[in-house]
Amino acid sequence: MEIIVTDFNGEVHHLEAVEGWRVMEIIRDHGLPIKAECGGACCCATCHVYVEDEWLDKIPDARDDELDMLDEAVDVEDNSRLSCQLIMSEALDGIRLKLAPTG
């Protein structure tokens, strides 16, 4: 499985992904610049990403606590999500994301 992430410089990274891990953990563990300050507790918005449009209907809807945190994020778009709330699965194999500014 893999996640395809575009960084702040426009460079595309193909990251090996492990089923059951948070997408945030996968991005962080591959050394990309994602702050993830709360470690996945949905208490900040420092793992904010943009999900490519073709993937939006394949991910679960955001819960209220995630939407509340996104209200605190910078440059929120319709395709904004917190990567700590996306759990890697076969259904997300190949998901395309772009790192969002965190402040």
N, C-alpha and C positions, 0 to 999 in steps of 0.2 A: 504494500500500500504506500501511497505517497500523497504529500501535500505540495502544491505548487504555490510559492510565495514570491511576490514582487516586493523588493525592499524600497527604501526611500530614494535610492539612486536609479530605480528602474531596472535593476538587475533581477533576473528570474532565478529562483532557487528551487530545485526538486529535492524535497526532503523525505527521507524514509520515515514512514509513520507506523506506529504501533496501535493496534486496535485496543480501545478502551482508555487510551490516554487522552488528556485534554489537548486540543489543538495548540493552545498556548504553551504547554509543556514541550511539545514537539518543536515548535518554532524556537523557543528559548534554548532547548538542549542542543540545537544545531548551531547555536551561536549568533543568531540574528538579533538585531537590536530591538528587542521587545522588553519593556520594563517589567511587566507582570508583578507589580509591587505587593499585591495581597496574596500572591501564590495560588490564585484560583478560587478565592472565597467570594467572588462577586461583590467586593467591597471597594473597588476602585475601577477606573476605566483605562488603565495603562496597558491593557492587552487588546485594545481596540483595533479591529481590522475591517477592511471592506471585502465582502464576499462578492465574487463575480456573479453577475446577474443570472447566468444559466444554472447556478447552484442554489439560488434562494429558495426555490420550491422543494429542494431536497434536504434542507436542514429544518430542525424543529423550530417552531415559533419561539421568540424570546419571551421569557417569563417577566413578570412585573418587576422583580428586583434587578434584572438585567436592563430593562428599559429605564428604570430609575437611575442606574449608573451611567447609562449612555447619555442621559440628560446632562451629566457633568462633563462629558467628553468634549474634545475639540473637533471641529469640522465633521460633525455627524451627518451622515447621508442616509438615504433610504436602505442602503445595503450594509449599514454599519452593524457589527456584532462584537461582542466580547469573546475573544477566542478561548477564554477559560470555560465558557459555557457550551462550547462545541466539543462533543466527545467523538473521537475518531472511530469510524466503523467502516465496513465494506461499502456501505451506501455513500460514504464520503471519499472513497478512493479516487484521487485525482482532483480533489477540490482545489479551486484557485482563489487565492486571497491576496490582498495588498495591505501592507502595513500602513496604519493610519498614524497621523501625528498625535503625540500624547501631551502636548503642552508647549 
